Amino acid sequence: MQITIRHCHSCGFGPRAAGLAAYIEDALDLKVTREHGSLGQFDVIVDGKVIASRQRGAPGGGWPQPEQVIASIEALQQQGSKPGG
């Protein structure tokens, strides 16, 4: 499972990305990579699919909440462990 947090560097989102990456790594024992994205971007991407986004993550937009990100990753892990998943 490949997890990436793509964030706007010039917006100062680096510390938030680092914090969320550490939270995911501690909670799930998975490696998270961080990379610079476009202006205003803060997306959590798992295996190429955006699972949370600052712009799309909450009703009307908002920051992805760590607990919701963990729940989404765990759901994807369970889907992947099913036969044919």
C-alpha positions as CSV (number, residue, x, y, z in Angstrom):
1,M,0.0,0.0,0.0
2,Q,1.5,3.3,-1.1
3,I,0.4,6.4,0.9
4,T,1.4,9.9,-0.2
5,I,0.5,13.3,1.2
6,R,0.8,15.9,-1.6
7,H,0.8,19.4,-0.2
8,C,1.4,23.0,-1.2
9,H,4.9,23.9,0.0
10,S,4.7,27.6,-0.5
11,C,1.4,27.7,1.5
12,G,3.3,26.4,4.6
13,F,1.4,23.1,4.7
14,G,4.6,21.1,5.3
15,P,4.3,20.9,9.1
16,R,0.7,19.8,8.8
17,A,1.7,17.1,6.3
18,A,4.5,15.9,8.5
19,G,2.2,15.7,11.5
20,L,-0.4,13.7,9.6
21,A,2.2,11.4,8.1
22,A,3.6,10.7,11.6
23,Y,0.1,10.0,12.9
24,I,-0.6,7.5,10.1
25,E,2.8,5.8,10.5
26,D,2.3,5.5,14.2
27,A,-1.3,4.3,14.0
28,L,-0.9,1.8,11.1
29,D,2.8,1.1,11.0
30,L,2.8,2.1,7.3
31,K,5.3,4.3,5.5
32,V,4.0,7.7,4.2
33,T,5.8,9.8,1.7
34,R,5.3,13.5,1.3
35,E,5.7,15.5,-1.8
36,H,5.2,19.1,-3.0
37,G,1.9,19.7,-4.8
38,S,0.2,22.6,-6.5
39,L,-0.9,25.8,-4.9
40,G,-3.4,25.2,-2.1
41,Q,-3.2,21.4,-2.4
42,F,-3.3,19.0,0.5
43,D,-4.3,15.6,-0.6
44,V,-3.9,12.1,1.0
45,I,-3.4,9.6,-1.8
46,V,-3.5,5.8,-1.3
47,D,-2.4,3.6,-4.3
48,G,-3.1,6.5,-6.7
49,K,-6.6,7.4,-5.3
50,V,-7.3,10.6,-3.4
51,I,-9.0,9.5,-0.2
52,A,-9.0,12.9,1.5
53,S,-8.5,16.4,0.4
54,R,-8.4,19.9,1.9
55,Q,-10.6,21.0,-1.0
56,R,-12.9,18.0,-1.1
57,G,-12.3,16.3,2.3
58,A,-15.2,17.8,4.3
59,P,-18.6,19.2,3.4
60,G,-17.7,22.5,1.8
61,G,-14.0,21.7,2.0
62,G,-11.7,21.6,5.0
63,W,-8.7,19.8,6.4
64,P,-8.7,16.0,6.4
65,Q,-9.2,14.8,9.9
66,P,-6.6,12.2,11.1
67,E,-9.2,9.8,12.4
68,Q,-11.1,9.9,9.2
69,V,-8.0,9.3,7.1
70,I,-7.1,6.3,9.3
71,A,-10.6,4.9,8.9
72,S,-10.4,5.3,5.1
73,I,-7.0,3.6,4.9
74,E,-8.2,0.7,7.2
75,A,-11.2,0.2,5.0
76,L,-9.0,0.0,1.9
77,Q,-6.8,-2.5,3.7
78,Q,-9.8,-4.7,4.4
79,Q,-11.0,-4.5,0.8
80,G,-7.5,-5.5,-0.3
81,S,-7.4,-8.5,1.9
82,K,-10.7,-9.9,0.6
83,P,-10.4,-12.5,-2.2
84,G,-10.7,-10.7,-5.5
85,G,-10.2,-7.4,-3.8
